[in-house]
């Protein structure tokens, strides 16, 4: 086997694992009719991690004093720094208790805290955008479009319910082609297809979303921005098939169009979906391609 074949095979293997990881992330987070429940769970998880980091930083640098919302001397909950099974890397329990932590470790934790805080703010912004998009639909189209959207959401295994869902979806497409609800319905079907590993349908729904500028910034009810999430799935699907050029083209669009946003992402060895910036996800996907050339895939960032 020549070198180019070896690279392609390696990337295909890594890409297949990544597609499985992302599919499980979407499954864990859920495409659900229980509007807002998954969003609240993800937001609460991220905020708990943020508070844990605040408390650890306060412990390790007494000059900071207690951070807002925490009493002096309060210890973080068991489990240590988010993304680890214990204390932060390079920090022993004794050093933490004594405040004897190197400036380098403290700086790394501070930088990670600021990154997490920024992601939390961005995720809240996405949730708010979704609510505003629904309000805009209600004002422009009335309750009818809201009812159709509710009826068009994925119906599961029930054949009669799925038929009713498909009919409502068709009505959205034909009668309300510019509605945010129509874009949300397209995106949810795209993610449902991703759960089923049906990449052809994912691509079809993605192309429909990209064909209409009105859909460019749509956010689903679970707080997930639709287009970059589908792009991440498609990149990994392309990698699993050795379609490197197609993968790189989507990565470029992710960075250029959605780099400042956040999406749910998951590595195959992670136990839960994690909010990450689109730029970070895109960079990791580029490194995944490079890993096929003999470079080890990067470890997932702390979650």
QUIGI-V576380 format. One record per residue. OMEGA is omega in radians with two decimals (none if undefined). Layout:
OMEGA / OMEGA
This chain:
-3.13 / -3.03 / -3.11 / 3.10 / 3.12 / 3.12 / -3.11 / -3.14 / -3.14 / -3.14 / 3.10 / 3.14 / 3.11 / -3.14 / 3.11 / 3.08 / -3.11 / 3.11 / 3.11 / 3.13 / -3.13 / 3.11 / 3.10 / 3.09 / 3.13 / 3.13 / -3.12 / -3.10 / 3.00 / 2.86 / -2.88 / 3.03 / 3.13 / -3.01 / 3.01 / -3.07 / 3.14 / 3.10 / -3.13 / 3.14 / -3.12 / 3.13 / -3.14 / 3.11 / -3.14 / -3.13 / 3.07 / 3.12 / 3.14 / 3.14 / 3.10 / 3.13 / 3.12 / -3.09 / 3.14 / 3.09 / 3.12 / 3.12 / -3.02 / 3.12 / -3.08 / -3.13 / -3.13 / -3.03 / 3.13 / 3.10 / -3.08 / 3.05 / -3.09 / 3.13 / 3.12 / 3.11 / -3.13 / -3.11 / 3.09 / 3.10 / -3.14 / 3.09 / 3.06 / -3.05 / 3.10 / 3.12 / 3.10 / 3.14 / -3.13 / -3.14 / 3.09 / -3.13 / 3.10 / -3.11 / 3.07 / 3.09 / -3.13 / 3.13 / 3.14 / -3.11 / -3.09 / -3.07 / -3.08 / -3.08 / -3.09 / 3.09 / -3.13 / 3.12 / -3.14 / 3.11 / 3.12 / 3.13 / 3.11 / 3.12 / 3.12 / 3.10 / -3.14 / 3.10 / 3.13 / 3.13 / 3.12 / 3.12 / 3.11 / 3.13 / 3.14 / -3.14 / 3.07 / 3.11 / 3.12 / 3.10 / 3.13 / 3.13 / 3.10 / -3.14 / 3.13 / 3.10 / 3.07 / 3.14 / 3.12 / 3.09 / -3.11 / -3.14 / -3.06 / -2.99 / -3.11 / -3.04 / -3.08 / -3.10 / 3.10 / 3.13 / 3.11 / 3.13 / 3.12 / -3.12 / -3.05 / -3.08 / -3.07 / -2.97 / 3.12 / -2.99 / -3.09 / -3.04 / -3.12 / 3.12 / 3.13 / 3.09 / 3.10 / 3.10 / 3.14 / 3.12 / 3.11 / 3.11 / 3.11 / 3.12 / 3.08 / -3.10 / -3.05 / -3.04 / -3.09 / -3.04 / -3.12 / -3.05 / 3.04 / -3.14 / 3.11 / 3.10 / 3.11 / 3.12 / 3.07 / -3.09 / -3.13 / 3.09 / 3.07 / 3.13 / 3.06 / 3.08 / 3.08 / 3.08 / 3.14 / -3.10 / 3.13 / -3.01 / 3.12 / 3.12 / 3.08 / -3.12 / 3.14 / 3.12 / 3.10 / 3.14 / 3.07 / 3.11 / -3.10 / -3.09 / -3.08 / -3.12 / 3.14 / -3.10 / -2.91 / -3.04 / -3.05 / 3.11 / 3.14 / -3.05 / 3.10 / 3.07 / -3.12 / 3.06 / -2.89 / -2.93 / 3.14 / 3.08 / 3.10 / 3.10 / 3.13 / 3.10 / -3.08 / 3.08 / -3.10 / 3.04 / 3.09 / 3.14 / 3.14 / -3.13 / 3.13 / -3.13 / -2.98 / -3.11 / 3.11 / 3.12 / -3.12 / 3.13 / 3.11 / 3.11 / 3.12 / 3.13 / 3.08 / -3.11 / -3.04 / -3.02 / -3.01 / -3.05 / -3.10 / -3.12 / 3.06 / 3.08 / 3.01 / -3.12 / 3.11 / 2.99 / -3.09 / -3.10 / 3.14 / -3.08 / -3.13 / 3.09 / -3.05 / 3.03 / 3.09 / 3.07 / 3.12 / 3.11 / 3.12 / 3.11 / -3.14 / 3.11 / 3.11 / 3.11 / 3.06 / 3.10 / 3.06 / 3.06 / -3.14 / 3.14 / 3.10 / 3.11 / 3.08 / 3.12 / 3.12 / 3.09 / -3.09 / 3.05 / 3.11 / 3.10 / 3.08 / 3.14 / none
